[in-house]
Amino acid sequence: MKLALAAVLLFTTACSDSLEDINISPNNLPDKEVDIKYVLTGILTKSAQISTNLTYESGELSAATQYLQRDFTSYEENNYQWGAKDFSNFYEPIKDSNYIFQRAELEKSGETKNYYQAVALIMKSYWFGFMTSSFGDMPYTNALQAEKGGDEFFKPVYDEQKVIFSGILQDLEQANTLLKNAGICAEAVDADVMYQGDALQWRKFANSLRLRFYMRLSEKTGTDFDPAANIAKMVNNSGEYPVLDSNESNASISFVGTDDVNSWVGGPLYFSFRSEFYRRKPSATIVNDLKALGDPRLTAWVRPVDIQIMQGTSNEVILEDGALKRYVDFDITAINNDEDEENNVNTALYVGLDVALNAPNDFNLGGTVNEYKDAISALNENIYLGSASNPHTSYLSDMYAENYHPLVKAVLMSAAETQFILAEASTRGWISGDAFDFYKNGIEISMNQYDIADGDSSSVYDVENNTLVTFNQDVYIANVTQLYNESSNKLAVIMHQKWIANWLTAESWFDWRRTGFPVLNNNIISGTNGQNTPQRFWYDDPYNEEHMLEAIQGLQPSTNDQWSKMWLLQ
């Protein structure tokens, strides 16, 4: 993805009688002449770029969270055949955050200075938190300081995770303090593409991140972090520690959609080959769960199949009740009951691609579509039959194929996630609020995030009658209430809805590793390590190999691959 927002700088030139005067190219300005507000724009848009690449464009985390699966070509990431990742993929927003902090110290004053330094600390914490949670121990204290010279900074030591998390949590606490009286930073309104200079919203983000990281440390109760006490301290003093509480406060970044560098990656301006959009299909896990719940988020995120498969007595594609259907004469029930899970046939109107198949191109009769292309085109010439097509499997909804859509954003953290964190904290007995209320709030906020409202027509798939019906919010809430009340493990129910609400974000991977919920491994059909989901990213740091090898010794087992466990998970 090539997301960026151009920071336009205006310059004036003047004639001079002195031959010693030299024209200075505006493309080679000294860094001090670049306003740091434009650096902030770059941090935020680069963050959107990285997060969208992780959860949509590339395949690792969308496969690990079982939101998406791929077919057509290069679908090995479905089976968790991961390779090494370079730290440099993530360093740009951290380096630029350090730069803003230092420049603000020298050039800004008062609440403007506080705003820039707090935002820098927040974004630095966000990405270091993601990186250490993904890799394990890593350079932190002496990272990104090569300009100081010497191996101490050229080849920085790998700090232990506990050191990194301690630093992150301290920085977020400092950011909350800096932003207390900052108000609106007027000079950053146009450059801050996430919160338009609103210090209160940044403060909510900082505190919600603290909740996220304390909960990520939930199993480290014997350490100095004390997640229970610190979460309780924050929740019991909401005036001092405001958190994300509505979709208006979500830490999310929109796409402009005017050219290839500022468009959503699924749109035609970015993906010039339409097959790139069609190869990223919703997984059977998310589709089946949303169908079982009668959840309207299914129809918001996923399209019905172009051609539904039906049991018949002959093999043909026909137009029936305004829709194309493919009838087959073999016994579908017998096929689905044999030992080969890869040949199953799904006759539903919404069909997700099964997880970790050896041959995803053949899923749900996809390998036989060529035999019917002429008949399909004659009946409906608008059905996509190019590369990566499978009209018997659902694609993502049309909003994910647009250059810009108001509901399609890079989401760094949401109010819905915050509510589910509080629900978990209550379930663990760490805070006094009612866990069910937080759980219900998280569901409703997630619905609102995608403009889903009570009474929306044709928004719920009625599986039994194979039709779309009106969304009845009372019925849905009654259903999820019953699931909650009847469950012997409240955390499992909470984490399931949190996984749904965190759609197309990375957070569910960290939650699954920590809690085991939702139970994703059972859905893996042909994974490279049986029914196991990767635990981490590989190190790739050949220039600093000595310290990298030291860090690998702290893994269990001490092997640099996607299956070893870091301190956080030990």
C-alpha positions as CSV (number, residue, x, y, z in Angstrom):
1,M,0.0,0.0,0.0
2,K,1.2,3.5,-0.8
3,L,-1.0,5.6,1.4
4,A,0.4,9.1,2.1
5,L,-1.0,12.6,2.3
6,A,1.2,15.1,0.5
7,A,2.3,18.0,2.8
8,V,2.3,21.0,0.5
9,L,5.0,23.6,1.3
10,L,4.9,27.0,-0.3
11,F,8.1,28.9,-1.0
12,T,9.0,32.3,-2.3
13,T,12.1,33.1,-4.2
14,A,13.8,36.5,-4.7
15,C,16.3,37.8,-7.2
16,S,19.6,38.9,-5.8
17,D,22.4,41.0,-7.2
18,S,24.9,38.8,-5.3
19,L,26.5,36.0,-7.3
20,E,27.1,34.3,-4.0
21,D,23.4,33.7,-3.5
22,I,22.3,30.3,-4.5
23,N,18.8,29.1,-5.2
24,I,17.8,26.4,-2.7
25,S,15.7,23.6,-4.1
26,P,12.4,23.2,-2.2
27,N,12.9,19.4,-2.5
28,N,16.1,19.6,-0.4
29,L,15.1,21.8,2.5
30,P,16.9,21.5,5.8
31,D,14.8,19.4,8.2
32,K,14.3,22.4,10.6
33,E,12.4,24.2,7.8
34,V,9.7,21.6,7.6
35,D,6.9,22.3,10.0
36,I,6.4,19.4,12.4
37,K,2.7,19.4,11.9
38,Y,3.3,17.9,8.4
39,V,5.5,15.3,10.0
40,L,2.5,14.4,12.2
41,T,0.4,13.9,9.1
42,G,3.1,11.5,7.8
43,I,3.1,9.6,11.1
44,L,-0.6,9.1,11.0
45,T,-0.9,8.2,7.3
46,K,2.1,5.9,7.6
47,S,0.4,4.2,10.6
48,A,-2.7,3.7,8.5
49,Q,-0.6,2.3,5.7
50,I,1.2,-0.2,8.0
51,S,-2.0,-1.4,9.9
52,T,-4.0,-1.8,6.7
53,N,-1.2,-3.8,5.1
54,L,-1.0,-6.1,8.1
55,T,-4.7,-6.8,8.3
56,Y,-5.9,-6.6,4.7
57,E,-3.3,-6.3,2.0
58,S,-0.8,-8.9,3.2
59,G,-2.1,-12.2,4.5
60,E,-0.5,-13.2,7.8
61,L,-2.7,-11.5,10.4
62,S,-5.9,-11.7,8.4
63,A,-5.4,-15.4,8.3
64,A,-4.3,-15.7,11.9
65,T,-7.4,-13.9,13.1
66,Q,-9.5,-15.9,10.6
67,Y,-11.2,-12.8,9.1
68,L,-9.9,-13.4,5.6
69,Q,-8.5,-16.2,3.5
70,R,-6.9,-16.0,0.1
71,D,-7.1,-18.0,-3.1
72,F,-5.8,-17.7,-6.7
73,T,-2.1,-17.3,-6.0
74,S,0.3,-17.0,-3.1
75,Y,-2.1,-18.4,-0.5
76,E,0.5,-20.1,1.6
77,E,-0.1,-17.5,4.3
78,N,-3.5,-19.2,4.9
79,N,-1.5,-22.3,6.1
80,Y,0.8,-20.1,8.2
81,Q,3.9,-20.6,6.1
82,W,5.3,-17.3,7.5
83,G,8.7,-15.9,6.8
84,A,10.9,-13.4,8.6
85,K,9.9,-9.7,9.0
86,D,12.2,-6.7,9.2
87,F,11.8,-4.2,12.1
88,S,12.3,-1.4,9.6
89,N,8.8,-2.1,8.2
90,F,7.4,-0.5,11.4
91,Y,10.1,2.0,12.4
92,E,9.1,5.1,10.4
93,P,6.3,6.4,12.6
94,I,8.4,5.7,15.7
95,K,11.4,7.6,14.4
96,D,9.2,10.5,13.3
97,S,7.5,10.6,16.6
98,N,10.9,10.9,18.3
99,Y,11.7,13.7,15.9
100,I,8.5,15.6,16.7
101,F,9.1,15.3,20.4
102,Q,12.6,16.7,20.1
103,R,11.6,19.5,17.7
104,A,8.7,20.5,20.0
105,E,11.0,20.7,22.9
106,L,13.1,23.4,21.1
107,E,10.5,25.2,19.0
108,K,7.1,25.1,20.7
109,S,5.8,26.3,24.1
110,G,2.9,26.0,26.4
111,E,0.0,23.7,25.4
112,T,1.1,23.5,21.8
113,K,4.3,21.9,23.0
114,N,2.4,19.6,25.3
115,Y,0.1,18.5,22.4
116,Y,2.9,17.6,20.1
117,Q,5.0,15.8,22.7
118,A,2.0,13.9,24.0
119,V,0.9,12.8,20.5
120,A,4.5,11.7,19.8
121,L,4.6,9.6,22.9
122,I,1.3,8.0,22.1
123,M,2.2,7.0,18.5
124,K,5.6,5.8,19.7
125,S,3.9,3.7,22.4
126,Y,1.4,2.3,19.9
127,W,4.0,1.0,17.5
128,F,6.5,-0.2,20.1
129,G,3.6,-2.0,21.8
130,F,2.6,-3.7,18.6
131,M,6.2,-4.6,17.7
132,T,7.2,-6.2,21.1
133,S,3.9,-8.0,21.2
134,S,4.6,-9.4,17.7
135,F,8.3,-10.2,17.9
136,G,9.3,-10.4,21.6
137,D,12.4,-8.8,23.0
138,M,13.7,-6.1,20.7
139,P,15.8,-2.9,20.6
140,Y,14.0,-0.2,22.6
141,T,16.2,1.9,24.9
142,N,19.0,2.5,22.4
143,A,16.9,2.0,19.2
144,L,16.7,4.6,16.4
145,Q,19.7,6.6,17.7
146,A,22.3,5.7,15.2
147,E,23.2,9.4,14.7
148,K,24.9,9.2,18.1
149,G,27.5,6.7,16.6
150,G,29.1,3.6,18.0
151,D,27.9,0.0,18.3
152,E,25.9,0.9,21.3
153,F,23.5,2.6,18.9
154,F,24.4,1.0,15.6
155,K,23.8,-2.4,17.1
156,P,21.5,-1.8,20.1
157,V,20.8,-4.5,22.6
158,Y,17.5,-6.2,22.6
159,D,15.6,-5.0,25.7
160,E,13.4,-7.5,27.6
161,Q,9.7,-7.2,27.0
162,K,9.1,-6.2,30.6
163,V,11.4,-3.2,30.1
164,I,9.7,-2.2,26.9
165,F,6.2,-2.4,28.4
166,S,7.3,-0.5,31.4
167,G,8.6,2.3,29.2
168,I,5.4,2.3,27.0
169,L,3.1,2.5,30.0
170,Q,5.1,5.4,31.6
171,D,5.0,7.3,28.3
172,L,1.3,6.9,28.0
173,E,0.9,8.1,31.6
174,Q,3.0,11.2,30.7
175,A,0.9,11.8,27.6
176,N,-2.3,11.8,29.6
177,T,-0.7,14.4,32.0
178,L,0.6,16.6,29.1
179,L,-2.9,16.7,27.5
180,K,-4.9,17.7,30.5
181,N,-5.2,21.4,29.6
182,A,-4.2,21.3,25.9
183,G,-7.7,21.9,24.4
184,I,-7.6,22.2,20.6
185,C,-4.2,22.7,19.0
186,A,-5.2,25.2,16.4
187,E,-2.1,24.9,14.2
188,A,-2.5,21.2,13.9
189,V,-6.2,21.0,13.0
190,D,-5.6,20.5,9.3
191,A,-2.5,18.2,9.8
192,D,-3.9,15.9,12.5
193,V,-5.9,13.6,10.2
194,M,-7.2,11.5,13.1
195,Y,-8.4,13.9,15.7
196,Q,-8.0,17.4,14.2
197,G,-5.9,18.7,17.0
198,D,-8.4,17.7,19.8
199,A,-6.3,16.9,22.9
200,L,-9.2,15.3,24.7
201,Q,-9.6,12.7,22.0
202,W,-5.9,12.0,22.0
203,R,-6.0,11.7,25.8
204,K,-8.8,9.1,25.5
205,F,-6.7,7.1,23.0
206,A,-3.7,7.2,25.3
207,N,-5.7,5.9,28.3
208,S,-7.4,3.2,26.3
209,L,-4.0,2.1,25.0
210,R,-2.9,1.7,28.6
211,L,-6.0,-0.4,29.3
212,R,-5.1,-2.5,26.2
213,F,-1.5,-3.1,27.3
214,Y,-2.4,-3.8,30.9
215,M,-4.9,-6.3,29.8
216,R,-2.3,-7.8,27.4
217,L,-0.2,-8.3,30.6
218,S,-3.1,-9.9,32.3
219,E,-1.3,-13.2,32.9
220,K,1.8,-11.4,34.4
221,T,0.1,-10.9,37.7
222,G,3.2,-11.8,39.7
223,T,5.2,-8.9,38.1
224,D,5.5,-5.3,39.0
225,F,2.9,-4.3,36.4
226,D,-0.1,-5.4,38.6
227,P,-2.7,-5.1,35.7
228,A,-5.6,-5.5,38.1
229,A,-4.7,-2.6,40.4
230,N,-3.7,-0.3,37.5
231,I,-6.9,-0.9,35.5
232,A,-9.0,-0.4,38.6
233,K,-7.1,2.8,39.4
234,M,-7.9,4.2,35.9
235,V,-11.6,3.0,35.9
236,N,-12.2,4.4,39.3
237,N,-11.0,7.9,38.3
238,S,-12.6,8.5,34.9
239,G,-12.1,12.2,35.2
240,E,-8.3,11.7,35.4
241,Y,-8.3,8.9,32.9
242,P,-11.0,9.4,30.2
243,V,-11.2,6.6,27.6
244,L,-12.6,6.0,24.1
245,D,-16.4,6.1,24.8
246,S,-18.1,6.5,21.4
247,N,-17.3,6.0,17.7
248,E,-16.6,9.7,17.4
249,S,-13.5,9.1,19.6
250,N,-12.3,6.0,17.7
251,A,-8.6,6.2,16.8
252,S,-9.2,5.7,13.1
253,I,-7.9,7.3,9.9
254,S,-10.0,7.8,6.7
255,F,-8.9,7.4,3.1
256,V,-9.3,10.3,0.7
257,G,-9.8,8.2,-2.5
258,T,-8.6,10.7,-5.1
259,D,-5.5,8.9,-6.4
260,D,-3.6,5.7,-5.8
261,V,-1.6,7.0,-2.9
262,N,-4.5,8.1,-0.7
263,S,-7.1,5.4,-1.6
264,W,-8.3,2.4,0.3
265,V,-6.2,-0.5,-0.9
266,G,-9.2,-2.5,-2.2
267,G,-10.3,0.2,-4.5
268,P,-9.5,0.3,-8.3
269,L,-7.1,3.2,-7.9
270,Y,-4.8,1.1,-5.8
271,F,-5.5,-2.4,-7.1
272,S,-5.2,-1.9,-10.9
273,F,-5.8,-5.7,-11.2
274,R,-9.3,-6.4,-9.9
275,S,-8.3,-10.0,-9.0
276,E,-6.4,-8.5,-6.0
277,F,-9.7,-7.5,-4.5
278,Y,-11.5,-10.8,-5.3
279,R,-8.7,-13.0,-4.0
280,R,-9.2,-11.6,-0.4
281,K,-12.3,-13.5,0.7
282,P,-14.0,-13.5,4.1
283,S,-13.2,-16.7,6.0
284,A,-15.8,-19.4,6.9
285,T,-15.1,-18.7,10.5
286,I,-16.4,-15.1,10.6
287,V,-19.2,-15.8,8.1
288,N,-20.5,-18.9,9.9
289,D,-20.4,-17.2,13.3
290,L,-22.3,-14.1,12.1
291,K,-24.9,-16.3,10.4
292,A,-25.4,-18.3,13.6
293,L,-26.0,-15.1,15.5
294,G,-28.3,-13.6,13.0
295,D,-25.9,-10.7,13.0
296,P,-26.4,-7.7,10.6
297,R,-22.7,-7.1,10.4
298,L,-22.6,-10.1,8.1
299,T,-24.4,-8.2,5.3
300,A,-22.5,-5.0,6.0
301,W,-19.1,-6.7,5.5
302,V,-19.9,-9.6,3.2
303,R,-21.7,-10.1,-0.1
304,P,-24.0,-13.0,-0.9
305,V,-22.6,-15.5,-3.4
306,D,-23.2,-14.6,-7.0
307,I,-24.4,-18.1,-7.7
308,Q,-25.9,-20.3,-5.0
309,I,-25.4,-24.0,-5.2
310,M,-28.5,-26.2,-4.9
311,Q,-29.3,-29.9,-4.7
312,G,-31.0,-31.0,-7.9
313,T,-31.3,-33.9,-10.3
314,S,-29.3,-32.3,-13.2
315,N,-26.3,-30.1,-13.6
316,E,-27.2,-26.6,-14.8
317,V,-27.1,-22.9,-14.1
318,I,-30.5,-21.2,-14.2
319,L,-32.1,-17.8,-13.4
320,E,-34.6,-18.4,-10.6
321,D,-36.5,-15.8,-8.7
322,G,-34.2,-13.1,-10.0
323,A,-31.0,-14.9,-8.9
324,L,-28.6,-17.3,-10.5
325,K,-28.5,-20.8,-9.0
326,R,-26.4,-23.8,-9.9
327,Y,-28.1,-27.2,-9.5
328,V,-25.9,-30.3,-9.1
329,D,-27.0,-33.9,-9.4
330,F,-24.5,-35.5,-7.0
331,D,-25.5,-36.2,-3.3
332,I,-24.3,-33.1,-1.5
333,T,-25.0,-34.6,1.9
334,A,-22.9,-37.6,1.2
335,I,-20.0,-35.4,0.0
336,N,-20.2,-33.4,3.2
337,N,-20.1,-36.4,5.4
338,D,-17.1,-38.1,3.9
339,E,-13.6,-37.8,5.4
340,D,-12.3,-35.2,3.0
341,E,-13.1,-31.8,4.4
342,E,-11.7,-30.0,1.4
343,N,-14.4,-31.2,-1.0
344,N,-17.4,-30.0,1.1
345,V,-20.1,-28.1,-0.7
346,N,-21.9,-25.2,0.9
347,T,-25.4,-24.3,-0.3
348,A,-25.9,-21.2,1.7
349,L,-26.4,-17.7,0.4
350,Y,-23.4,-16.5,2.3
351,V,-20.3,-18.7,2.1
352,G,-16.9,-18.0,3.7
353,L,-13.7,-19.6,2.4
354,D,-12.6,-22.5,4.7
355,V,-9.5,-21.9,6.7
356,A,-6.1,-23.3,5.6
357,L,-7.1,-25.4,2.7
358,N,-4.5,-27.1,0.5
359,A,-6.4,-26.1,-2.7
360,P,-8.5,-23.0,-1.9
361,N,-9.1,-22.4,-5.6
362,D,-11.2,-25.6,-5.7
363,F,-13.3,-24.6,-2.7
364,N,-17.1,-25.0,-3.1
365,L,-16.8,-26.2,-6.7
366,G,-14.7,-23.2,-7.6
367,G,-12.5,-25.4,-9.8
368,T,-15.4,-26.3,-12.0
369,V,-16.7,-22.8,-12.8
370,N,-14.9,-22.8,-16.2
371,E,-17.4,-25.3,-17.5
372,Y,-20.3,-22.9,-17.0
373,K,-18.7,-19.5,-17.8
374,D,-20.6,-19.1,-21.1
375,A,-23.9,-20.0,-19.5
376,I,-23.3,-17.7,-16.6
377,S,-22.3,-14.7,-18.8
378,A,-25.4,-15.3,-21.0
379,L,-27.6,-15.1,-18.0
380,N,-25.8,-12.2,-16.2
381,E,-22.8,-10.5,-17.9
382,N,-22.1,-8.5,-14.7
383,I,-20.9,-11.5,-12.7
384,Y,-17.1,-11.3,-12.3
385,L,-15.4,-14.4,-13.9
386,G,-11.8,-13.2,-14.1
387,S,-8.8,-14.2,-12.1
388,A,-9.6,-15.1,-8.4
389,S,-13.3,-15.4,-9.1
390,N,-15.5,-18.0,-7.4
391,P,-19.2,-17.2,-7.8
392,H,-20.0,-19.9,-5.3
393,T,-18.1,-18.1,-2.5
394,S,-18.8,-14.7,-0.9
395,Y,-16.6,-11.7,-1.6
396,L,-16.2,-8.7,0.7
397,S,-19.1,-6.2,0.4
398,D,-18.9,-3.5,-2.2
399,M,-17.7,-0.8,0.2
400,Y,-14.4,-2.6,0.4
401,A,-14.0,-2.4,-3.4
402,E,-14.2,1.4,-3.4
403,N,-11.4,4.0,-3.3
404,Y,-13.2,5.8,-0.4
405,H,-16.1,4.8,1.8
406,P,-16.9,6.6,5.1
407,L,-17.2,3.2,6.9
408,V,-13.9,1.8,5.7
409,K,-11.0,3.2,7.8
410,A,-7.7,2.1,9.3
411,V,-8.7,1.5,12.9
412,L,-6.0,1.7,15.5
413,M,-8.3,1.3,18.4
414,S,-12.1,1.6,18.9
415,A,-14.5,2.5,21.7
416,A,-16.1,-1.0,21.2
417,E,-12.7,-2.6,22.0
418,T,-12.5,-0.5,25.2
419,Q,-15.9,-1.6,26.4
420,F,-14.9,-5.3,25.9
421,I,-11.7,-4.7,27.9
422,L,-13.8,-3.3,30.7
423,A,-16.1,-6.3,30.4
424,E,-13.1,-8.6,30.8
425,A,-11.8,-6.6,33.7
426,S,-15.1,-6.9,35.5
427,T,-15.3,-10.6,34.8
428,R,-11.9,-11.0,36.4
429,G,-13.2,-9.1,39.4
430,W,-10.8,-6.2,38.9
431,I,-13.4,-3.5,38.6
432,S,-16.9,-3.1,40.1
433,G,-18.9,-2.2,36.9
434,D,-21.3,-4.8,35.5
435,A,-19.6,-7.0,32.9
436,F,-22.8,-7.6,31.0
437,D,-23.4,-3.9,30.6
438,F,-19.9,-3.4,29.2
439,Y,-20.4,-6.4,26.9
440,K,-23.7,-5.1,25.6
441,N,-22.3,-1.6,25.1
442,G,-19.5,-3.0,23.1
443,I,-21.9,-4.8,20.8
444,E,-24.1,-1.8,20.3
445,I,-21.1,0.5,19.7
446,S,-19.7,-1.9,17.1
447,M,-23.1,-2.0,15.3
448,N,-23.2,1.8,15.2
449,Q,-19.6,1.9,13.9
450,Y,-21.0,0.4,10.7
451,D,-24.2,2.5,10.6
452,I,-26.3,-0.5,11.5
453,A,-29.7,0.5,13.0
454,D,-32.7,-1.3,14.4
455,G,-35.3,-1.8,11.6
456,D,-32.7,-2.0,8.7
457,S,-34.5,-4.0,6.0
458,S,-32.9,-7.0,4.3
459,S,-29.9,-6.8,6.6
460,V,-30.1,-10.2,8.4
461,Y,-29.6,-13.5,6.8
462,D,-32.3,-15.9,7.8
463,V,-30.5,-19.2,7.3
464,E,-33.5,-21.5,7.8
465,N,-35.6,-19.7,5.2
466,N,-32.6,-18.7,3.0
467,T,-33.7,-15.1,2.8
468,L,-32.8,-11.6,4.0
469,V,-35.0,-10.1,6.8
470,T,-35.3,-6.9,8.8
471,F,-32.9,-6.4,11.7
472,N,-34.7,-6.5,15.0
473,Q,-32.3,-5.2,17.6
474,D,-34.4,-6.3,20.6
475,V,-34.3,-9.9,19.3
476,Y,-30.6,-9.8,18.7
477,I,-29.8,-8.4,22.2
478,A,-32.1,-11.0,23.7
479,N,-30.2,-13.7,21.9
480,V,-26.7,-12.5,23.0
481,T,-28.0,-11.9,26.5
482,Q,-29.2,-15.5,26.6
483,L,-25.8,-16.7,25.3
484,Y,-24.1,-14.7,28.0
485,N,-26.3,-15.8,30.8
486,E,-26.2,-19.5,29.9
487,S,-22.4,-19.6,29.4
488,S,-20.3,-21.2,32.2
489,N,-17.4,-19.1,30.9
490,K,-18.3,-15.5,30.5
491,L,-14.9,-14.6,29.2
492,A,-15.4,-16.9,26.2
493,V,-18.6,-15.1,25.3
494,I,-17.0,-11.6,25.8
495,M,-14.0,-12.5,23.7
496,H,-16.1,-13.9,20.9
497,Q,-18.0,-10.6,20.5
498,K,-14.8,-8.6,20.9
499,W,-13.3,-10.6,18.0
500,I,-16.3,-9.7,15.9
501,A,-16.1,-6.0,16.8
502,N,-12.3,-6.0,16.1
503,W,-13.0,-7.0,12.5
504,L,-10.0,-6.4,10.2
505,T,-7.7,-5.3,13.0
506,A,-4.7,-7.0,14.5
507,E,-5.9,-6.9,18.1
508,S,-7.7,-10.3,18.0
509,W,-4.5,-12.1,17.3
510,F,-3.0,-10.8,20.6
511,D,-6.3,-11.6,22.5
512,W,-6.4,-15.1,21.1
513,R,-2.8,-15.8,22.1
514,R,-3.5,-14.6,25.6
515,T,-6.9,-16.2,26.3
516,G,-7.4,-18.9,23.7
517,F,-10.7,-17.3,22.7
518,P,-12.4,-17.5,20.3
519,V,-11.4,-21.1,19.7
520,L,-9.9,-20.6,16.3
521,N,-7.6,-23.6,16.0
522,N,-10.4,-26.1,15.5
523,N,-11.2,-24.4,12.1
524,I,-7.8,-25.1,10.6
525,I,-8.0,-27.8,8.0
526,S,-4.5,-28.2,6.5
527,G,-2.1,-26.0,8.5
528,T,1.6,-26.4,8.4
529,N,1.8,-27.1,12.1
530,G,-1.4,-29.0,12.5
531,Q,-4.3,-27.1,14.1
532,N,-2.1,-24.4,15.5
533,T,-2.0,-20.6,14.9
534,P,1.3,-18.8,14.8
535,Q,2.5,-17.1,18.1
536,R,4.9,-14.4,16.8
537,F,6.7,-12.8,13.9
538,W,10.2,-14.0,13.1
539,Y,13.3,-11.8,13.7
540,D,15.2,-10.6,10.7
541,D,18.2,-8.5,11.9
542,P,21.4,-9.8,10.2
543,Y,23.3,-6.6,10.9
544,N,22.7,-6.9,14.6
545,E,22.8,-10.7,14.7
546,E,24.7,-11.1,18.0
547,H,22.0,-9.4,20.0
548,M,19.2,-11.0,18.0
549,L,20.6,-14.5,18.8
550,E,20.7,-13.5,22.5
551,A,17.0,-12.6,22.3
552,I,16.2,-15.9,20.6
553,Q,17.5,-17.7,23.6
554,G,14.7,-16.2,25.7
555,L,12.0,-17.8,23.5
556,Q,10.4,-21.1,24.4
557,P,11.6,-23.1,22.5
558,S,14.7,-21.0,21.6
559,T,13.9,-21.1,17.9
560,N,13.4,-18.1,15.7
561,D,10.1,-19.1,14.1
562,Q,6.4,-18.3,14.3
563,W,5.7,-21.0,16.8
564,S,8.0,-20.1,19.7
565,K,6.6,-18.2,22.7
566,M,7.9,-14.9,24.0
567,W,8.0,-13.8,27.6
568,L,4.6,-12.3,27.3
569,L,3.1,-15.8,26.6
570,Q,5.3,-17.9,28.8
